Amino acid sequence: MTKSAEVVVIGAGLAGLTAARGLVKAGLSVELIEASAEIGGRIRTENFDGFQLDHGFQLFNPAYPAARKVLNINELELRKFSKGIRILLDNEIIQFGTNPSESLNFIKSFNRTGLINLARYLLLTLFSGEEKRKSRADLPAYEILQNICNDDQIINQILIPFLSGVFLEKNLNVSRHWLDEVLRYFVLGSPGIPRYGMQQIPMQLSRGVTEFISLNTKVESIDTGVVNTSTGIRAPKYIVLAADPVSIASLLGLPMPKMNSVITWYFTISHRYRGSRTKLLAIDGSSNPGPLINSAVLTDVAKSYAPRGQDLVCGSALSDDFEVIDKVKNHIALMHTLNPAHLNFLKSFRIDNALPETGYLRKLDLTNFKAKNIYISSDLISTPSINGAVSAGQEAADQIVLKELRS
């Protein structure tokens, strides 16, 4: 049996890295075990021919409170998107957030009462305390939005296209609490991408724990005080499960969570029309939408994502909506007023099990696991987001430290 640290953390994603940092800072010995060859979990950035390609289109919101506590936001050199949206409709493209005249045209395109009701709800999520927000009936997000707006046009042309890119599902059958968090932070902060890719986030979190990370080490089973891995058996006092949701369910013998997947496509742009540059996220609110749930010209936001003088655009599709490359190219061209002949395919990433169904483990009794000194540190028990993962990691570390102090 391999000599063990006091705590074995399984999974070197954001939750695992945050948990390990908190435990090391408290003076506990830690081993952070990762099955793959890299840290970061679902957040990776690949350098491909001088282009920075994130594995899946992801954004970081500097308003995330848990992330602000553990990250140096300034060091990320965040390149922010404009606060607004670009929507492809049947006969036009409308934009909100670029200039007053375009924003006014956007507002005139929709039912005023529905927009006012939506704005009121945004203010409610902004100024309500956490306890107040959590006390609200946890209805599906779609039902909440229908009750707020009572307008199919706003729902179908703005909210479903935008939020399906956040939740990775078009029926919006997710927790109202997750919806409230997304809307709240969308108002509070301007999301963006780190200058040198999303992987800057896990790389920064790994500082101070790098020497305690064991890569290419697969965990085969766990029990009270025992972690059986491909490189030997560990016997820690505490186990922190911070792996992906499917692995956690498998190791604990729990029902498999429902997972959503996504494909992200990257293209270079050889020619741009004058005036086509924008820092807005583009979505499709037309009556017959294409395969993509959203798209963005990344180099309009962060020039560092491509070699000097080149442009990079991405588009994401739910895996069930996978289409041939020409349809993806045509859809990107429509959303950004480009000629599809000027788009050159670079690479695509299919992210299986990208996001879990929200609230999955909240329905389960975790008391027995904690009694065995097994702590779940995953966005499964929080909102499936960067903030949720970091928050879950810190919470697991705090609980173990508190238990040590009381023992």
C-alpha positions as CSV (number, residue, x, y, z in Angstrom):
1,M,0.0,0.0,0.0
2,T,1.4,3.4,-1.0
3,K,2.1,5.8,1.8
4,S,-0.8,8.3,1.7
5,A,-1.3,12.0,2.3
6,E,-4.0,12.9,4.8
7,V,-6.3,13.9,2.0
8,V,-6.6,12.4,-1.4
9,V,-8.4,14.7,-3.9
10,I,-9.7,12.9,-7.0
11,G,-9.9,15.1,-10.1
12,A,-7.8,18.1,-11.0
13,G,-10.5,20.3,-12.5
14,L,-11.5,23.6,-10.9
15,A,-13.2,22.0,-7.9
16,G,-10.3,19.7,-7.2
17,L,-7.7,22.4,-7.6
18,T,-9.6,24.8,-5.3
19,A,-10.1,22.1,-2.7
20,A,-6.4,21.1,-2.8
21,R,-5.4,24.7,-2.4
22,G,-7.6,25.3,0.6
23,L,-6.4,22.1,2.3
24,V,-2.7,22.8,1.7
25,K,-3.1,26.3,2.9
26,A,-4.6,24.9,6.1
27,G,-1.5,22.7,6.6
28,L,-2.9,19.3,5.6
29,S,-0.9,17.0,3.4
30,V,-2.7,16.4,0.1
31,E,-2.4,14.3,-3.1
32,L,-4.4,15.5,-6.1
33,I,-5.0,12.5,-8.4
34,E,-5.9,13.1,-12.1
35,A,-6.8,10.4,-14.6
36,S,-5.7,12.4,-17.7
37,A,-2.3,13.9,-18.7
38,E,-3.4,17.5,-17.9
39,I,-5.1,19.5,-15.2
40,G,-8.2,21.6,-15.9
41,G,-11.0,19.1,-16.2
42,R,-13.5,20.4,-18.7
43,I,-11.5,23.6,-19.2
44,R,-8.7,23.2,-21.7
45,T,-7.0,25.4,-24.3
46,E,-5.0,24.0,-27.3
47,N,-2.5,25.9,-29.3
48,F,-3.1,24.9,-33.0
49,D,-1.0,26.6,-35.7
50,G,-0.8,29.7,-33.6
51,F,-4.5,29.8,-32.7
52,Q,-5.8,29.4,-29.2
53,L,-8.7,27.0,-29.2
54,D,-10.6,26.5,-26.1
55,H,-12.2,23.0,-25.8
56,G,-15.8,24.3,-26.1
57,F,-16.9,27.9,-26.1
58,Q,-16.7,29.1,-22.5
59,L,-16.7,32.5,-20.8
60,F,-15.5,33.7,-17.4
61,N,-17.6,36.3,-15.5
62,P,-15.5,38.5,-13.2
63,A,-18.5,39.0,-11.0
64,Y,-18.4,35.4,-9.8
65,P,-17.9,35.8,-6.0
66,A,-16.3,32.4,-5.3
67,A,-13.9,32.7,-8.1
68,R,-12.9,36.3,-7.1
69,K,-11.8,34.9,-3.7
70,V,-9.3,32.4,-5.2
71,L,-8.2,34.0,-8.5
72,N,-6.2,37.0,-9.4
73,I,-8.7,38.4,-11.9
74,N,-6.3,41.1,-13.2
75,E,-3.7,38.5,-14.0
76,L,-6.1,36.8,-16.4
77,E,-6.1,39.9,-18.5
78,L,-9.7,39.3,-19.3
79,R,-10.9,40.4,-22.8
80,K,-14.6,41.2,-22.3
81,F,-17.5,40.8,-24.6
82,S,-19.9,43.8,-25.0
83,K,-22.9,43.7,-22.7
84,G,-25.6,42.8,-25.2
85,I,-26.6,40.4,-27.9
86,R,-26.8,40.0,-31.6
87,I,-29.8,38.1,-32.9
88,L,-30.4,36.6,-36.4
89,L,-34.1,36.9,-37.3
90,D,-35.9,35.8,-40.5
91,N,-35.2,39.0,-42.4
92,E,-32.7,40.9,-40.4
93,I,-30.1,41.0,-37.7
94,I,-30.8,43.1,-34.7
95,Q,-28.3,44.1,-31.9
96,F,-28.6,45.3,-28.4
97,G,-25.7,46.9,-26.6
98,T,-23.7,48.4,-29.4
99,N,-25.2,51.9,-29.8
100,P,-28.4,53.7,-28.8
101,S,-30.1,53.6,-32.2
102,E,-29.5,49.9,-32.7
103,S,-30.6,49.2,-29.1
104,L,-33.8,51.2,-29.6
105,N,-34.6,49.3,-32.8
106,F,-34.0,46.1,-30.8
107,I,-36.5,47.2,-28.1
108,K,-39.1,48.2,-30.7
109,S,-38.9,44.7,-32.2
110,F,-40.5,43.1,-29.1
111,N,-43.5,43.4,-26.8
112,R,-42.8,46.3,-24.4
113,T,-44.7,44.8,-21.5
114,G,-42.8,41.5,-21.8
115,L,-39.5,43.3,-21.9
116,I,-40.4,45.5,-18.8
117,N,-41.5,42.4,-16.9
118,L,-38.2,40.7,-17.8
119,A,-36.2,43.8,-16.7
120,R,-38.1,43.8,-13.4
121,Y,-37.2,40.1,-12.8
122,L,-33.6,40.9,-13.5
123,L,-33.6,43.6,-10.9
124,L,-35.3,41.2,-8.5
125,T,-32.5,38.6,-8.9
126,L,-30.0,41.4,-8.5
127,F,-31.2,42.9,-5.3
128,S,-32.6,39.8,-3.5
129,G,-30.4,38.2,-0.9
130,E,-29.2,34.6,-1.3
131,E,-31.7,33.2,1.2
132,K,-34.6,35.0,-0.5
133,R,-33.5,33.6,-3.9
134,K,-33.1,30.0,-2.6
135,S,-36.5,30.2,-0.9
136,R,-38.4,30.6,-4.2
137,A,-40.2,27.6,-5.6
138,D,-37.7,25.6,-7.7
139,L,-39.8,25.4,-10.9
140,P,-38.3,24.7,-14.4
141,A,-36.6,27.7,-15.9
142,Y,-38.9,27.6,-19.0
143,E,-42.0,27.8,-16.8
144,I,-40.6,30.8,-14.9
145,L,-39.7,32.7,-18.1
146,Q,-43.2,32.0,-19.5
147,N,-44.8,33.4,-16.3
148,I,-42.5,36.5,-16.4
149,C,-42.8,37.5,-20.1
150,N,-46.0,35.9,-21.2
151,D,-44.8,36.5,-24.7
152,D,-43.8,33.7,-27.1
153,Q,-41.7,36.1,-29.3
154,I,-39.4,37.1,-26.5
155,I,-39.2,33.5,-25.3
156,N,-38.4,32.0,-28.7
157,Q,-36.3,34.7,-30.3
158,I,-34.2,35.9,-27.3
159,L,-34.4,33.7,-24.2
160,I,-34.4,30.1,-25.6
161,P,-31.6,30.9,-28.1
162,F,-29.4,32.6,-25.5
163,L,-30.0,30.3,-22.5
164,S,-29.7,27.1,-24.5
165,G,-26.1,28.1,-25.1
166,V,-25.6,28.4,-21.3
167,F,-27.5,25.3,-20.2
168,L,-26.8,23.2,-23.3
169,E,-30.4,22.2,-23.7
170,K,-33.2,23.8,-25.6
171,N,-36.2,22.9,-23.4
172,L,-34.7,24.9,-20.5
173,N,-35.9,22.3,-18.1
174,V,-33.3,23.3,-15.6
175,S,-33.5,24.6,-12.0
176,R,-34.9,28.0,-11.5
177,H,-32.1,28.7,-9.0
178,W,-29.5,28.1,-11.8
179,L,-31.5,30.5,-14.1
180,D,-31.5,33.1,-11.4
181,E,-27.7,32.8,-10.9
182,V,-27.0,33.1,-14.6
183,L,-29.3,36.2,-15.0
184,R,-27.8,37.8,-11.8
185,Y,-24.2,37.5,-12.9
186,F,-25.0,38.5,-16.4
187,V,-26.3,41.8,-15.0
188,L,-23.5,42.2,-12.5
189,G,-20.5,41.5,-14.7
190,S,-19.3,41.5,-18.3
191,P,-18.1,37.9,-19.3
192,G,-14.9,37.5,-21.2
193,I,-12.1,35.2,-22.1
194,P,-8.5,35.3,-20.6
195,R,-6.0,36.8,-22.9
196,Y,-4.2,33.5,-23.4
197,G,-7.1,31.1,-23.2
198,M,-9.5,29.6,-20.6
199,Q,-6.8,27.2,-19.4
200,Q,-5.2,30.2,-17.6
201,I,-7.8,29.7,-14.9
202,P,-6.8,26.1,-13.8
203,M,-3.2,27.0,-14.4
204,Q,-3.4,29.8,-11.9
205,L,-5.4,27.6,-9.4
206,S,-2.6,25.0,-9.6
207,R,0.0,27.2,-8.1
208,G,1.1,25.9,-4.7
209,V,-0.3,22.4,-5.3
210,T,1.6,21.4,-8.5
211,E,4.1,19.2,-6.6
212,F,1.2,17.3,-5.1
213,I,-0.5,16.4,-8.4
214,S,-0.3,12.8,-9.8
215,L,-1.3,12.8,-13.5
216,N,-2.2,9.7,-15.5
217,T,-3.6,8.0,-12.4
218,K,-7.0,6.4,-12.8
219,V,-9.1,5.8,-9.7
220,E,-10.7,2.3,-9.9
221,S,-12.6,2.2,-6.6
222,I,-13.0,3.9,-3.3
223,D,-14.1,2.9,0.2
224,T,-13.8,4.3,3.7
225,G,-10.1,5.4,4.0
226,V,-9.1,3.5,0.8
227,V,-8.5,4.8,-2.8
228,N,-7.6,2.0,-5.3
229,T,-5.8,3.5,-8.3
230,S,-3.9,2.3,-11.4
231,T,-0.6,3.1,-9.6
232,G,-1.4,1.6,-6.2
233,I,-3.6,1.9,-3.1
234,R,-3.8,5.0,-1.0
235,A,-5.1,5.1,2.6
236,P,-6.0,8.7,3.4
237,K,-8.0,10.0,6.3
238,Y,-10.2,12.0,4.0
239,I,-11.3,11.6,0.3
240,V,-12.5,14.5,-1.8
241,L,-14.4,13.5,-5.0
242,A,-13.9,16.2,-7.5
243,A,-13.9,14.2,-10.7
244,D,-16.4,14.5,-13.5
245,P,-20.1,13.8,-12.7
246,V,-20.2,10.4,-14.4
247,S,-17.1,9.2,-12.6
248,I,-18.4,10.4,-9.3
249,A,-21.7,8.5,-9.8
250,S,-19.8,5.4,-10.8
251,L,-17.4,5.4,-7.9
252,L,-20.2,5.9,-5.4
253,G,-22.7,3.5,-7.0
254,L,-25.2,6.3,-7.6
255,P,-27.6,6.6,-10.6
256,M,-25.9,8.0,-13.6
257,P,-26.7,11.7,-14.0
258,K,-28.2,13.0,-17.2
259,M,-25.5,14.9,-19.1
260,N,-25.5,17.4,-22.0
261,S,-22.9,17.5,-24.7
262,V,-21.7,20.1,-27.2
263,I,-19.6,20.5,-30.3
264,T,-17.6,23.6,-31.0
265,W,-16.3,24.5,-34.4
266,Y,-13.5,26.9,-35.2
267,F,-12.9,28.7,-38.6
268,T,-10.5,31.3,-39.8
269,I,-11.9,34.3,-41.7
270,S,-10.0,35.3,-44.8
271,H,-12.1,38.4,-45.5
272,R,-14.4,40.7,-43.5
273,Y,-17.0,43.2,-44.7
274,R,-16.6,46.7,-43.4
275,G,-18.6,47.2,-40.2
276,S,-19.0,43.5,-39.5
277,R,-16.8,43.5,-36.4
278,T,-18.6,43.2,-33.1
279,K,-17.9,42.1,-29.5
280,L,-21.4,40.7,-29.2
281,L,-22.3,37.0,-28.8
282,A,-24.5,36.0,-31.8
283,I,-27.6,33.8,-31.5
284,D,-30.3,32.6,-33.9
285,G,-33.8,33.7,-33.1
286,S,-35.2,32.9,-36.5
287,S,-38.3,30.7,-37.1
288,N,-36.1,28.0,-38.7
289,P,-32.8,28.1,-36.8
290,G,-29.7,26.5,-38.0
291,P,-27.5,24.0,-36.2
292,L,-25.6,26.4,-33.9
293,I,-26.8,27.6,-30.5
294,N,-24.3,30.5,-30.5
295,S,-21.3,32.0,-32.3
296,A,-18.6,34.6,-31.7
297,V,-15.8,36.1,-33.6
298,L,-13.2,35.6,-30.8
299,T,-10.5,37.9,-32.3
300,D,-13.0,40.8,-32.2
301,V,-12.7,40.3,-28.4
302,A,-9.2,38.9,-27.9
303,K,-6.7,39.4,-30.8
304,S,-4.3,37.1,-28.9
305,Y,-6.5,34.1,-29.9
306,A,-5.0,34.2,-33.4
307,P,-1.7,35.0,-35.2
308,R,-1.3,38.7,-36.0
309,G,-3.7,39.9,-38.7
310,Q,-5.9,36.8,-38.7
311,D,-9.5,36.3,-37.5
312,L,-11.0,33.4,-35.6
313,V,-14.7,32.6,-35.3
314,C,-16.3,29.8,-33.4
315,G,-19.8,28.2,-33.3
316,S,-21.3,25.7,-30.9
317,A,-24.0,23.1,-31.6
318,L,-25.7,20.6,-29.2
319,S,-24.5,17.1,-30.1
320,D,-28.0,16.0,-31.1
321,D,-28.0,18.9,-33.7
322,F,-24.7,17.9,-35.3
323,E,-24.7,18.8,-39.0
324,V,-22.3,18.6,-41.9
325,I,-19.5,21.2,-42.0
326,D,-21.0,23.2,-44.9
327,K,-24.3,23.9,-42.9
328,V,-22.2,25.0,-39.9
329,K,-20.2,27.3,-42.1
330,N,-23.3,28.8,-43.7
331,H,-24.9,29.4,-40.4
332,I,-21.8,31.2,-39.0
333,A,-21.8,33.3,-42.2
334,L,-25.4,34.3,-41.7
335,M,-24.9,35.2,-38.0
336,H,-21.9,37.5,-38.7
337,T,-22.7,38.9,-42.2
338,L,-19.8,36.9,-43.7
339,N,-19.3,35.1,-47.0
340,P,-19.1,31.3,-46.3
341,A,-16.5,31.1,-49.0
342,H,-14.2,33.2,-46.7
343,L,-14.5,30.7,-43.8
344,N,-11.8,28.1,-43.6
345,F,-12.3,25.1,-41.2
346,L,-9.6,24.9,-38.6
347,K,-10.7,22.3,-36.0
348,S,-13.7,21.1,-33.9
349,F,-14.1,19.7,-30.4
350,R,-16.8,17.4,-29.3
351,I,-17.3,17.7,-25.5
352,D,-19.2,14.7,-24.2
353,N,-20.7,15.1,-20.7
354,A,-20.1,18.8,-20.8
355,L,-22.7,19.8,-18.2
356,P,-24.8,17.8,-15.7
357,E,-28.5,18.2,-15.1
358,T,-28.7,20.8,-12.4
359,G,-29.6,19.8,-8.9
360,Y,-28.9,16.0,-9.5
361,L,-27.1,15.3,-6.2
362,R,-29.2,17.8,-4.2
363,K,-31.9,15.2,-4.3
364,L,-29.6,12.6,-2.6
365,D,-28.7,12.2,1.0
366,L,-24.9,12.8,1.3
367,T,-24.8,12.4,5.1
368,N,-23.6,8.8,4.9
369,F,-20.6,9.7,2.7
370,K,-19.5,12.5,5.0
371,A,-19.7,10.1,7.9
372,K,-17.1,8.0,6.0
373,N,-15.0,11.1,5.4
374,I,-15.9,11.1,1.7
375,Y,-16.7,14.7,0.5
376,I,-18.2,15.5,-2.9
377,S,-16.6,18.6,-4.4
378,S,-18.3,19.1,-7.8
379,D,-20.6,21.4,-9.6
380,L,-23.1,18.6,-9.3
381,I,-23.9,19.9,-5.8
382,S,-23.8,23.5,-6.8
383,T,-24.7,25.3,-10.1
384,P,-22.8,23.8,-13.1
385,S,-20.5,26.7,-13.7
386,I,-17.0,28.0,-13.0
387,N,-18.4,29.7,-9.9
388,G,-20.2,26.5,-8.8
389,A,-17.1,24.3,-9.2
390,V,-14.9,26.7,-7.3
391,S,-17.5,27.2,-4.6
392,A,-17.9,23.4,-4.2
393,G,-14.1,22.9,-4.0
394,Q,-13.7,25.6,-1.3
395,E,-16.7,24.2,0.7
396,A,-15.2,20.7,0.8
397,A,-11.9,22.0,2.0
398,D,-13.6,24.2,4.7
399,Q,-15.6,21.2,5.9
400,I,-12.5,19.0,6.3
401,V,-10.5,21.7,8.0
402,L,-13.4,22.4,10.4
403,K,-13.7,18.7,11.2
404,E,-9.9,18.5,11.9
405,L,-10.1,21.5,14.3
406,R,-13.0,19.8,16.2
407,S,-11.3,16.4,16.5
